[in-house]
Amino acid sequence: MRRKRTQAVEIAPRIIVDSRMRFGRPVIKGTRVPVAVVLDEMAAGTHPDDIACEYGITGEDIRAVLRYAAEVIAGEELKVASR
């Protein structure tokens, strides 16, 4: 039985998903660094230069993560139930 090969798909500039990598979660292209990890570090107050150094990514990668997150949030439709 042959395993189905999937290709990495660029879902935003510098952001890809690949079912063979990190359970198909978005990562920075050319790395295995998940978008969520960079966002968590930013939320914790870690300086972008420190994040870049720690994970071997660039400032442009970090900005791409932030742009991607902003696009995802902007596209969400929230339904609030009132009491």
C-alpha positions in Angstrom: 0.0 0.0 0.0 1.4 3.4 -1.0 1.3 6.3 1.3 -0.3 9.4 -0.1 2.2 12.2 -0.5 1.0 15.7 0.1 2.7 18.9 -0.9 3.2 21.9 1.3 0.7 24.5 0.6 1.5 28.2 1.0 -1.6 29.6 2.7 -0.2 33.1 3.2 3.2 34.7 2.3 5.9 32.8 4.2 3.3 30.5 5.9 2.7 26.9 4.8 0.8 23.9 5.9 1.9 20.3 5.2 0.1 17.3 6.6 3.5 15.6 7.1 4.8 18.4 9.3 3.5 19.5 12.8 0.2 17.7 12.3 -0.7 20.0 9.4 -0.5 23.2 11.6 0.7 26.4 9.9 4.5 26.8 10.1 7.0 29.4 8.8 8.1 28.3 5.3 11.5 26.6 5.2 11.3 25.8 8.9 9.3 23.6 11.3 8.5 26.6 13.5 4.7 26.7 14.2 2.9 30.0 13.8 1.3 29.4 17.2 4.7 29.3 18.9 5.7 32.6 17.6 2.4 34.1 18.6 2.7 32.7 22.1 6.2 34.1 22.4 4.9 37.5 21.3 2.0 37.4 23.7 4.4 36.5 26.5 6.3 39.7 25.8 9.4 38.1 24.2 11.2 40.6 22.1 11.0 39.8 18.3 14.8 39.8 18.1 15.0 37.2 20.8 12.3 35.1 19.1 14.2 35.3 15.8 17.4 34.2 17.5 15.9 31.4 19.5 14.0 29.8 16.5 16.4 30.7 13.7 13.8 32.8 11.9 13.9 36.4 10.6 12.1 39.6 11.5 10.2 39.2 8.2 9.1 35.7 9.3 7.7 37.2 12.5 5.9 40.0 10.6 4.4 37.3 8.3 3.1 35.4 11.3 1.4 38.6 12.6 -0.1 39.4 9.2 -1.4 35.9 8.9 -2.9 36.0 12.4 -4.5 39.3 11.7 -6.1 38.0 8.4 -7.4 34.9 10.2 -9.0 37.0 12.9 -10.4 39.5 10.4 -12.1 36.7 8.6 -13.8 35.1 11.6 -17.5 35.5 12.1 -18.4 35.5 15.8 -21.9 34.9 17.0 -22.7 36.3 20.5 -25.7 35.0 22.3 -27.3 37.4 24.7 -29.1 36.4 27.8 
